[in-house]
Each structure stands twice: as structure tokens, then as C-alpha cells.
Amino acid sequence: MGYSLRWLYKWAERSACGGQEWYQEQTRRPHDPAGAYGQDMQKLIGETRHRLDQEGAFCGAQAIRWELERLGLSSPSVPTIARMLRRQQLTRRRSERYQPKGTRYPRLLADAPGAMHQTDFVGPCYLSGGIRFHSLNTVDLGTGRGATVPVEFRAGQNVIDAFWKTWNRLGFPRIQQIDNEPVFYGSRAHPRGMGHLIRLCLQHGIEPLFIPPAEPWRNGVVEKFNDHWRQKFLARFHIASFEQLELESIRFDARHNHTWRYTKLNGSTPDEAFNRSATPVRFPAQLQPPVLPLAKPETGRYHLIRLIRSDHQLDVFGERFSMPRETVHEYVRATIDVGRQILEVRLDDRVVDSKKYKVR
């Protein structure tokens, strides 16, 4: 028959057992696999996940392993922890990652503390009793440190105060990345007027960077941070007053920066990454923010990233400029140099157009 003697005896033993389905194929999985973890370890994994979740920290397989190692306990591998979580039905489905479409996008290095901040407004949100507020959320891309500053009204001096509080906690960034809300750049009726935030940034050596309109994923880090803020702060705490909200926001920032661990930081917390870095960070010289109106800066630069469509038009806060043919269907970075009064357009770090641009 072409089979070995070992094969013959295996099936002879199966048939002698007396079972009705002795001839059916059986699992080849070991009855007692080497390195298997018992119920105690599975229980510990479940309890650790629950504690991290209650503390508002990351609670995935990698975060659980980091936590067990921090406590000096023997830990299974990350895939084994993930299997234990699935077995206990303690996993959550997450949305798929954004798939780039292939168009080149200008990127700036943000691998050091203070190299770039991403900032976004969340809201309006509501507290008990109908108290309405917005939260200015910021993440330092170099360290993962976050800051959340609630404001009652998203306009004028409140915005300046919120950014100033953020910079007092995280330090001044070199690049301040934001979206195209008018509260950030000013008014489309006066595109060259430099709004309050642009003036504040330029006065302190910060270069604002405006992402393309209707592309919030370009601020993906702070958008993800906003989701965690909603789940682990806004949905969990009963806050009855705006004063309590300000206090709890500071406590949330401290928990996030001191206890949350990130894979991109090799398992470190944001505070650990910041303390380990030798890069100096500038902080405001005073706690009190500047008061409006702010004087027009005479030096500095601010940037806009825009996708040039088939009409060859570059939109700078409502003012339109014709672009070269080679920029069509490409992302360009438009830089406004206040000191030189020039608008320069770059494609792949190469200047493809330059125009006089007198700010008012």
C-alpha cells in the first residue's frame, strides 16, 4: 500500500479504542504545548486590561505587556496576549487606517520636542446643566505630549489665551500646524490681514502651517488624540462647572503624558521621551498671555499646503493665484515671507513660482 509500519500501528490503536468515529482525522495540536499559560495568567491579563482601561490609558496587547514588565512580572508575547484577550472577548474593532492615494504630500520633520505641534478645536461640547464649551487640543509630534485647554467661546482673546496656556505646558513649537478655520487665520474678506493667531505666532518665532481644506486626516495625530479625549475624559467624568472642567483637563493631561505608552516611542510615555531628549524647548517668559489687539509683525513666515486642481488655481484664504502647469494635481507648499513681502510656491522643495505679496 505504500504506507509505513508506524502509520499502520497508529490506526490499529485508534480502531482498538472502540470509538465509532475512530477513522476521523484528529487535531494535531499538542495536548500540553510547551510554554502554555494557565488560567492565572489569563486572569492577570484581563485584570490588567481592565485597570488600564479604568485609568484612561491604552489597554491593547502591547500596552498590557509594557505594564507587566514595569511591574516586574513575566509576560507572554504580544500575539499570545492578543489571543488571550480575544478568548475573553476583551478586544475592540477599530477602523481601518487611511490608505494614501499616491499623490505626493509635503512633509516636515517632527522627530524632536517642539519641532511641530498639531492643534485642533473640539466641540461644541456640553456639560451637566447645559454648559457649552470647546476644547483646544494639541499634541507635540516629537514626544507625544498633549495639552487640552477648554474655552467658553471660540473667538478673539479666548483663542490667544488657549494657545498661550498650551505653550506654557508644552513649550513653543517651531511649526504650529492647524486647519483652515477662520478663527486661526483671520477672515476671507481680508486674506492678507494676518489674523490674531498668525500675528501671535510670528511675534514669537513660530511658523504657522495650514493643512489643505477638507482634509482633516492631515492632522491625524491630534484627531486620534481627540478620540481618546472623548472616550477617556469627556464620556467618563461628571463635570458640573467650567472651573472643574479646567482642573480636570489639567489632570487628564498629566495622566496622558505620564502614563500612556506609545509604540512610536518604543514603549515610553510622552514625559519619558521628553526627559530623555537633549533638544532644548523654549517656553513663554510670562504666564499672562498678550492682550489684543496685536501689532503686525515685520518678519516671519507662514505656510499653506494646497492641492492644485485642473483650474491651476492656488487658494490663499480666498485670494486666488494662477499656478504653473506642472503643479496640476499635485500638493504644493505656499510660503508667505512677511519680511520680504513674497509668496513662494514649492513643489518637492523646489521653488516653482514666486510673487510679490504685500501683507496689510
Residue pairs with C-beta under 8 A, 6 or more apart in sequence:
11 23
14 22
14 23
15 22
15 23
37 76
37 80
37 84
41 76
41 84
42 84
42 87
42 88
44 68
44 73
45 64
45 76
45 81
45 84
45 85
45 88
46 84
46 85
46 88
46 90
48 64
48 67
48 68
49 59
49 64
49 85
49 90
50 59
52 58
52 59
52 63
52 64
52 67
53 59
55 255
55 259
56 232
56 233
56 236
56 252
56 255
56 256
57 63
57 232
57 255
57 259
57 260
57 261
58 260
58 261
58 262
61 78
61 79
61 81
61 82
61 85
62 78
62 261
62 263
62 267
63 261
64 75
64 81
64 85
65 75
65 76
65 77
65 78
65 81
66 261
66 267
68 74
68 75
69 75
75 81
76 84
82 91
85 91
98 217
98 220
103 307
103 329
103 330
103 331
104 330
104 331
104 348
105 218
105 305
105 331
106 305
106 331
106 332
106 333
106 346
106 348
106 349
108 115
108 116
108 175
108 209
109 115
110 116
110 141
110 142
110 175
111 141
111 142
112 142
112 277
112 279
113 140
113 142
113 143
113 145
113 171
113 273
113 274
113 277
113 279
113 281
114 140
114 142
114 170
114 171
114 172
114 173
114 174
114 279
114 281
114 282
115 141
115 142
115 173
115 174
115 175
116 140
116 141
116 142
116 173
116 174
116 175
116 176
116 177
116 209
117 138
117 139
117 140
117 141
117 166
117 170
117 173
117 175
117 176
117 177
118 138
118 139
118 141
118 177
118 178
118 219
118 221
118 222
119 136
119 137
119 138
119 163
119 166
119 176
119 177
119 178
119 222
120 136
120 137
120 178
120 179
120 216
120 219
120 222
120 223
120 226
121 134
121 135
121 136
121 137
121 154
121 181
121 183
122 134
122 135
122 137
122 226
122 229
122 230
123 132
123 133
123 134
123 135
123 154
124 132
124 133
124 134
125 132
125 133
125 134
125 135
125 234
126 132
126 133
127 133
127 239
127 240
127 241
127 242
127 245
128 238
128 239
128 240
129 240
131 241
131 242
131 245
132 152
133 150
133 151
133 152
133 242
133 245
134 150
134 151
134 152
134 153
134 154
135 148
135 149
135 150
135 151
135 229
135 249
136 148
136 149
136 150
136 151
136 159
136 162
136 163
136 166
137 146
137 147
137 148
137 149
137 222
137 225
137 226
137 229
138 146
138 147
138 148
138 149
138 166
138 170
138 222
139 145
139 146
139 221
139 222
139 225
140 146
140 170
140 171
140 173
140 270
140 274
141 221
142 273
142 277
142 279
143 265
143 270
143 273
143 274
143 277
144 257
144 260
144 262
144 264
144 265
144 270
144 273
145 169
145 170
145 257
145 270
145 271
145 274
146 225
146 253
146 256
146 257
146 270
147 165
147 166
147 169
147 170
147 253
148 229
148 233
148 249
148 252
148 253
149 162
149 165
149 166
149 249
150 242
150 245
150 246
150 249
151 158
151 159
151 161
151 162
152 158
152 242
154 183
155 183
156 196
156 292
157 291
157 292
159 183
159 184
159 196
159 197
160 196
160 197
160 200
160 289
160 290
160 292
160 294
161 289
163 197
163 200
163 289
164 200
164 284
164 289
164 290
165 289
167 173
167 283
167 284
168 283
168 284
168 287
169 253
170 281
171 281
171 282
171 283
172 204
172 205
172 206
172 281
172 282
172 283
172 284
173 206
174 205
174 206
174 207
175 206
175 207
175 208
175 209
176 201
176 206
176 207
176 208
176 209
177 208
177 209
177 210
177 211
177 219
178 184
178 197
178 208
178 209
178 210
178 211
178 219
179 210
179 211
179 213
179 216
179 219
180 210
180 211
180 213
180 317
182 188
182 195
183 195
183 197
184 195
184 197
184 198
184 208
184 210
185 195
185 197
185 198
185 208
185 210
185 317
186 193
186 194
186 195
186 196
186 198
186 317
187 193
187 195
188 317
188 318
189 318
190 360
191 316
191 317
191 318
191 319
192 319
192 357
192 358
192 359
192 360
193 359
193 360
194 202
194 296
194 297
194 338
194 359
196 292
196 293
196 294
197 208
198 208
198 302
199 294
199 295
199 296
199 297
200 290
200 294
201 207
201 208
201 300
201 302
202 208
202 297
202 299
202 300
202 301
202 302
202 338
203 290
203 294
203 295
203 297
203 300
204 284
205 282
205 300
207 300
207 301
207 302
207 303
208 302
208 303
209 302
209 303
209 304
209 305
210 302
210 303
210 304
210 305
211 218
211 219
211 305
212 218
212 305
212 306
212 307
212 331
213 315
216 223
217 223
218 305
228 256
229 252
232 252
233 248
233 249
233 252
237 248
239 245
239 248
256 270
257 269
257 270
257 271
257 274
258 269
258 270
258 271
259 269
260 269
260 270
261 267
261 268
261 269
262 268
262 269
262 270
265 272
265 273
268 276
296 359
297 338
298 338
298 339
299 338
299 339
300 338
300 339
301 335
301 336
301 337
301 338
302 335
302 336
302 338
303 333
303 334
303 335
303 336
304 316
304 317
304 333
304 334
304 336
305 331
305 332
305 333
305 334
306 314
306 315
306 331
306 332
306 334
307 329
307 330
307 331
308 314
308 323
308 327
308 328
308 329
308 330
308 331
308 332
309 328
309 329
310 328
310 329
312 322
312 323
312 324
312 325
312 327
312 328
313 320
313 321
313 322
313 323
314 320
314 321
314 322
314 323
314 332
314 334
314 345
316 334
316 336
316 343
321 343
321 353
321 355
323 332
323 345
323 352
323 353
324 352
324 353
326 347
326 352
327 345
327 347
327 352
327 353
330 347
332 345
332 346
332 347
332 352
333 345
333 346
334 343
334 344
334 345
334 346
335 343
335 344
335 345
335 346
336 342
336 343
336 357
336 359
337 343
337 344
338 359
341 356
341 357
341 358
341 359
342 354
342 355
342 356
342 357
343 354
343 355
343 356
343 357
344 351
344 353
344 354
345 351
345 352
345 353
345 354
346 352
